[in-house]
Amino acid sequence: MGAQAALPFALLDQISLIGTPARVADRLQAYHEVGVTNLTFTAVGNTIDERIASVRTMAEVLDMSGCAS
């Protein structure tokens, strides 16, 4: 059993920014509203192209959230 399988989905959902871009943007905004100023982002993907796409998606989500400075 992998580490992810050992954790309940509800916990993963609370501690991770997962979901649609709109949902992640909403979660980023909520973090921003309570004063969070730093987050760690890990680009995911099996290839460099997939990881680059992940970074681009996160940049778009940051723009959607209105939190980018």
N, CA, C and O atoms as CSV, one atom per row, in Angstrom:
chain,resi,resn,atom,element,x,y,z
A,1,MET,N,N,0.847,-1.169,0.000
A,1,MET,CA,C,0.000,0.000,0.000
A,1,MET,C,C,0.896,1.236,0.000
A,1,MET,O,O,1.790,1.354,0.838
A,2,GLY,N,N,0.660,2.163,-0.941
A,2,GLY,CA,C,1.425,3.394,-1.000
A,2,GLY,C,C,0.977,4.382,0.062
A,2,GLY,O,O,-0.080,4.226,0.674
A,3,ALA,N,N,1.798,5.397,0.270
A,3,ALA,CA,C,1.487,6.405,1.292
A,3,ALA,C,C,0.168,7.102,1.005
A,3,ALA,O,O,-0.607,7.363,1.925
A,4,GLN,N,N,-0.096,7.404,-0.254
A,4,GLN,CA,C,-1.342,8.085,-0.602
A,4,GLN,C,C,-2.540,7.218,-0.251
A,4,GLN,O,O,-3.543,7.730,0.248
A,5,ALA,N,N,-2.458,5.932,-0.498
A,5,ALA,CA,C,-3.568,5.029,-0.196
A,5,ALA,C,C,-3.799,4.913,1.301
A,5,ALA,O,O,-4.909,4.598,1.730
A,6,ALA,N,N,-2.774,5.162,2.098
A,6,ALA,CA,C,-2.900,5.044,3.548
A,6,ALA,C,C,-3.578,6.256,4.173
A,6,ALA,O,O,-4.026,6.186,5.318
A,7,LEU,N,N,-3.661,7.370,3.442
A,7,LEU,CA,C,-4.284,8.584,3.965
A,7,LEU,C,C,-5.716,8.704,3.469
A,7,LEU,O,O,-5.986,8.448,2.295
A,8,PRO,N,N,-6.633,9.089,4.341
A,8,PRO,CA,C,-8.012,9.299,3.893
A,8,PRO,C,C,-8.070,10.461,2.894
A,8,PRO,O,O,-7.324,11.432,3.017
A,9,PHE,N,N,-8.955,10.351,1.916
A,9,PHE,CA,C,-9.077,11.405,0.909
A,9,PHE,C,C,-9.396,12.744,1.554
A,9,PHE,O,O,-8.877,13.771,1.116
A,10,ALA,N,N,-10.234,12.761,2.580
A,10,ALA,CA,C,-10.609,14.021,3.232
A,10,ALA,C,C,-9.373,14.752,3.766
A,10,ALA,O,O,-9.293,15.977,3.684
A,11,LEU,N,N,-8.421,14.008,4.307
A,11,LEU,CA,C,-7.193,14.629,4.806
A,11,LEU,C,C,-6.357,15.167,3.647
A,11,LEU,O,O,-5.862,16.292,3.709
A,12,LEU,N,N,-6.201,14.378,2.605
A,12,LEU,CA,C,-5.456,14.847,1.434
A,12,LEU,C,C,-6.092,16.106,0.863
A,12,LEU,O,O,-5.393,17.034,0.456
A,13,ASP,N,N,-7.418,16.134,0.835
A,13,ASP,CA,C,-8.141,17.283,0.308
A,13,ASP,C,C,-7.891,18.525,1.163
A,13,ASP,O,O,-7.807,19.632,0.633
A,14,GLN,N,N,-7.772,18.352,2.464
A,14,GLN,CA,C,-7.551,19.491,3.359
A,14,GLN,C,C,-6.140,20.050,3.264
A,14,GLN,O,O,-5.946,21.256,3.420
A,15,ILE,N,N,-5.167,19.213,3.017
A,15,ILE,CA,C,-3.773,19.662,3.068
A,15,ILE,C,C,-3.141,19.848,1.692
A,15,ILE,O,O,-1.979,20.240,1.595
A,16,SER,N,N,-3.887,19.572,0.635
A,16,SER,CA,C,-3.353,19.681,-0.721
A,16,SER,C,C,-4.233,20.593,-1.560
A,16,SER,O,O,-5.431,20.719,-1.307
A,17,LEU,N,N,-3.647,21.212,-2.536
A,17,LEU,CA,C,-4.417,21.989,-3.506
A,17,LEU,C,C,-4.687,21.072,-4.692
A,17,LEU,O,O,-3.900,20.999,-5.636
A,18,ILE,N,N,-5.817,20.377,-4.622
A,18,ILE,CA,C,-6.184,19.433,-5.671
A,18,ILE,C,C,-7.583,19.759,-6.161
A,18,ILE,O,O,-8.410,20.275,-5.410
A,19,GLY,N,N,-7.840,19.457,-7.417
A,19,GLY,CA,C,-9.162,19.685,-7.981
A,19,GLY,C,C,-9.065,20.453,-9.281
A,19,GLY,O,O,-8.001,20.542,-9.894
A,20,THR,N,N,-10.185,21.001,-9.688
A,20,THR,CA,C,-10.220,21.782,-10.921
A,20,THR,C,C,-9.440,23.078,-10.723
A,20,THR,O,O,-9.232,23.505,-9.587
A,21,PRO,N,N,-9.009,23.703,-11.807
A,21,PRO,CA,C,-8.331,24.994,-11.653
A,21,PRO,C,C,-9.164,26.013,-10.870
A,21,PRO,O,O,-8.620,26.748,-10.047
A,22,ALA,N,N,-10.463,26.065,-11.115
A,22,ALA,CA,C,-11.320,27.012,-10.386
A,22,ALA,C,C,-11.337,26.699,-8.895
A,22,ALA,O,O,-11.293,27.612,-8.070
A,23,ARG,N,N,-11.399,25.436,-8.548
A,23,ARG,CA,C,-11.416,25.052,-7.131
A,23,ARG,C,C,-10.086,25.387,-6.467
A,23,ARG,O,O,-10.065,25.888,-5.343
A,24,VAL,N,N,-8.985,25.119,-7.145
A,24,VAL,CA,C,-7.674,25.436,-6.582
A,24,VAL,C,C,-7.525,26.951,-6.430
A,24,VAL,O,O,-6.974,27.417,-5.433
A,25,ALA,N,N,-8.004,27.719,-7.399
A,25,ALA,CA,C,-7.951,29.183,-7.294
A,25,ALA,C,C,-8.740,29.663,-6.079
A,25,ALA,O,O,-8.286,30.552,-5.359
A,26,ASP,N,N,-9.907,29.087,-5.847
A,26,ASP,CA,C,-10.706,29.445,-4.667
A,26,ASP,C,C,-9.961,29.118,-3.382
A,26,ASP,O,O,-9.973,29.904,-2.435
A,27,ARG,N,N,-9.314,27.961,-3.348
A,27,ARG,CA,C,-8.552,27.569,-2.149
A,27,ARG,C,C,-7.360,28.499,-1.936
A,27,ARG,O,O,-7.053,28.857,-0.799
A,28,LEU,N,N,-6.691,28.892,-3.011
A,28,LEU,CA,C,-5.585,29.840,-2.893
A,28,LEU,C,C,-6.075,31.170,-2.333
A,28,LEU,O,O,-5.419,31.773,-1.483
A,29,GLN,N,N,-7.223,31.622,-2.809
A,29,GLN,CA,C,-7.797,32.872,-2.314
A,29,GLN,C,C,-8.099,32.766,-0.824
A,29,GLN,O,O,-7.856,33.712,-0.075
A,30,ALA,N,N,-8.623,31.633,-0.390
A,30,ALA,CA,C,-8.922,31.431,1.033
A,30,ALA,C,C,-7.639,31.480,1.864
A,30,ALA,O,O,-7.620,32.090,2.933
A,31,TYR,N,N,-6.579,30.850,1.389
A,31,TYR,CA,C,-5.293,30.923,2.089
A,31,TYR,C,C,-4.810,32.376,2.164
A,31,TYR,O,O,-4.345,32.833,3.208
A,32,HIS,N,N,-4.928,33.085,1.050
A,32,HIS,CA,C,-4.497,34.482,0.991
A,32,HIS,C,C,-5.262,35.333,2.010
A,32,HIS,O,O,-4.678,36.183,2.682
A,33,GLU,N,N,-6.556,35.100,2.115
A,33,GLU,CA,C,-7.398,35.887,3.015
A,33,GLU,C,C,-7.030,35.713,4.484
A,33,GLU,O,O,-7.275,36.610,5.291
A,34,VAL,N,N,-6.448,34.573,4.840
A,34,VAL,CA,C,-6.058,34.366,6.243
A,34,VAL,C,C,-4.578,34.674,6.477
A,34,VAL,O,O,-4.047,34.399,7.553
A,35,GLY,N,N,-3.922,35.240,5.476
A,35,GLY,CA,C,-2.563,35.710,5.675
A,35,GLY,C,C,-1.434,34.811,5.218
A,35,GLY,O,O,-0.268,35.121,5.462
A,36,VAL,N,N,-1.745,33.713,4.565
A,36,VAL,CA,C,-0.676,32.842,4.054
A,36,VAL,C,C,0.065,33.592,2.947
A,36,VAL,O,O,-0.552,34.116,2.020
A,37,THR,N,N,1.377,33.636,3.053
A,37,THR,CA,C,2.182,34.347,2.060
A,37,THR,C,C,3.127,33.440,1.278
A,37,THR,O,O,3.694,33.864,0.271
A,38,ASN,N,N,3.301,32.210,1.723
A,38,ASN,CA,C,4.199,31.275,1.034
A,38,ASN,C,C,3.571,29.894,0.965
A,38,ASN,O,O,3.033,29.385,1.949
A,39,LEU,N,N,3.650,29.302,-0.211
A,39,LEU,CA,C,3.223,27.921,-0.425
A,39,LEU,C,C,4.327,27.208,-1.194
A,39,LEU,O,O,5.123,27.841,-1.886
A,40,THR,N,N,4.367,25.908,-1.068
A,40,THR,CA,C,5.299,25.106,-1.847
A,40,THR,C,C,4.527,24.407,-2.957
A,40,THR,O,O,3.501,23.774,-2.709
A,41,PHE,N,N,5.021,24.526,-4.164
A,41,PHE,CA,C,4.403,23.887,-5.322
A,41,PHE,C,C,5.386,22.877,-5.891
A,41,PHE,O,O,6.570,23.173,-6.056
A,42,THR,N,N,4.897,21.701,-6.184
A,42,THR,CA,C,5.710,20.675,-6.823
A,42,THR,C,C,5.108,20.364,-8.187
A,42,THR,O,O,3.955,19.945,-8.283
A,43,ALA,N,N,5.883,20.568,-9.226
A,43,ALA,CA,C,5.421,20.242,-10.573
A,43,ALA,C,C,5.330,18.728,-10.700
A,43,ALA,O,O,6.261,18.006,-10.343
A,44,VAL,N,N,4.210,18.261,-11.208
A,44,VAL,CA,C,4.014,16.823,-11.353
A,44,VAL,C,C,4.008,16.442,-12.828
A,44,VAL,O,O,3.668,17.247,-13.695
A,45,GLY,N,N,4.386,15.211,-13.087
A,45,GLY,CA,C,4.382,14.692,-14.438
A,45,GLY,C,C,5.492,13.673,-14.601
A,45,GLY,O,O,6.485,13.683,-13.874
A,46,ASN,N,N,5.304,12.808,-15.555
A,46,ASN,CA,C,6.292,11.764,-15.827
A,46,ASN,C,C,7.377,12.221,-16.788
A,46,ASN,O,O,8.450,11.623,-16.856
A,47,THR,N,N,7.093,13.276,-17.525
A,47,THR,CA,C,8.064,13.792,-18.490
A,47,THR,C,C,8.290,15.272,-18.209
A,47,THR,O,O,7.518,15.898,-17.482
A,48,ILE,N,N,9.335,15.819,-18.781
A,48,ILE,CA,C,9.604,17.246,-18.611
A,48,ILE,C,C,8.458,18.073,-19.193
A,48,ILE,O,O,8.092,19.104,-18.629
A,49,ASP,N,N,7.893,17.634,-20.311
A,49,ASP,CA,C,6.777,18.365,-20.909
A,49,ASP,C,C,5.565,18.380,-19.985
A,49,ASP,O,O,4.878,19.396,-19.882
A,50,GLU,N,N,5.298,17.266,-19.316
A,50,GLU,CA,C,4.177,17.215,-18.371
A,50,GLU,C,C,4.441,18.121,-17.174
A,50,GLU,O,O,3.522,18.772,-16.678
A,51,ARG,N,N,5.670,18.167,-16.713
A,51,ARG,CA,C,6.003,19.035,-15.574
A,51,ARG,C,C,5.906,20.507,-15.964
A,51,ARG,O,O,5.444,21.327,-15.171
A,52,ILE,N,N,6.332,20.845,-17.167
A,52,ILE,CA,C,6.209,22.218,-17.656
A,52,ILE,C,C,4.738,22.597,-17.764
A,52,ILE,O,O,4.357,23.708,-17.394
A,53,ALA,N,N,3.914,21.692,-18.263
A,53,ALA,CA,C,2.471,21.953,-18.347
A,53,ALA,C,C,1.883,22.174,-16.960
A,53,ALA,O,O,1.003,23.017,-16.786
A,54,SER,N,N,2.361,21.428,-15.976
A,54,SER,CA,C,1.905,21.589,-14.598
A,54,SER,C,C,2.242,22.984,-14.071
A,54,SER,O,O,1.417,23.619,-13.414
A,55,VAL,N,N,3.442,23.453,-14.358
A,55,VAL,CA,C,3.852,24.795,-13.928
A,55,VAL,C,C,2.998,25.851,-14.623
A,55,VAL,O,O,2.579,26.822,-13.994
A,56,ARG,N,N,2.742,25.670,-15.900
A,56,ARG,CA,C,1.908,26.636,-16.637
A,56,ARG,C,C,0.489,26.676,-16.077
A,56,ARG,O,O,-0.098,27.746,-15.924
A,57,THR,N,N,-0.048,25.509,-15.777
A,57,THR,CA,C,-1.392,25.461,-15.196
A,57,THR,C,C,-1.416,26.186,-13.860
A,57,THR,O,O,-2.350,26.939,-13.582
A,58,MET,N,N,-0.406,25.972,-13.032
A,58,MET,CA,C,-0.367,26.650,-11.735
A,58,MET,C,C,-0.268,28.156,-11.909
A,58,MET,O,O,-0.889,28.899,-11.149
A,59,ALA,N,N,0.490,28.626,-12.883
A,59,ALA,CA,C,0.582,30.064,-13.150
A,59,ALA,C,C,-0.784,30.621,-13.535
A,59,ALA,O,O,-1.159,31.706,-13.090
A,60,GLU,N,N,-1.532,29.886,-14.362
A,60,GLU,CA,C,-2.880,30.309,-14.743
A,60,GLU,C,C,-3.803,30.345,-13.532
A,60,GLU,O,O,-4.605,31.267,-13.381
A,61,VAL,N,N,-3.687,29.340,-12.670
A,61,VAL,CA,C,-4.516,29.274,-11.466
A,61,VAL,C,C,-4.187,30.444,-10.536
A,61,VAL,O,O,-5.093,31.041,-9.953
A,62,LEU,N,N,-2.918,30.774,-10.395
A,62,LEU,CA,C,-2.539,31.931,-9.577
A,62,LEU,C,C,-3.168,33.203,-10.120
A,62,LEU,O,O,-3.662,34.026,-9.349
A,63,ASP,N,N,-3.157,33.377,-11.438
A,63,ASP,CA,C,-3.809,34.538,-12.038
A,63,ASP,C,C,-5.303,34.536,-11.744
A,63,ASP,O,O,-5.875,35.573,-11.408
A,64,MET,N,N,-5.936,33.374,-11.870
A,64,MET,CA,C,-7.378,33.261,-11.593
A,64,MET,C,C,-7.697,33.632,-10.150
A,64,MET,O,O,-8.742,34.223,-9.875
A,65,SER,N,N,-6.809,33.289,-9.234
A,65,SER,CA,C,-7.065,33.502,-7.811
A,65,SER,C,C,-6.963,34.969,-7.415
A,65,SER,O,O,-7.537,35.387,-6.410
A,66,GLY,N,N,-6.238,35.741,-8.198
A,66,GLY,CA,C,-6.021,37.138,-7.848
A,66,GLY,C,C,-4.970,37.325,-6.769
A,66,GLY,O,O,-4.816,38.429,-6.246
A,67,CYS,N,N,-4.249,36.276,-6.426
A,67,CYS,CA,C,-3.261,36.332,-5.338
A,67,CYS,C,C,-1.847,36.576,-5.823
A,67,CYS,O,O,-0.961,36.849,-5.013
A,68,ALA,N,N,-1.611,36.485,-7.113
A,68,ALA,CA,C,-0.253,36.650,-7.628
A,68,ALA,C,C,0.190,38.092,-7.451
A,68,ALA,O,O,-0.590,39.024,-7.647
A,69,SER,N,N,1.427,38.261,-7.085
A,69,SER,CA,C,1.936,39.633,-6.939
A,69,SER,C,C,3.242,39.798,-7.671
A,69,SER,O,O,3.822,40.884,-7.661
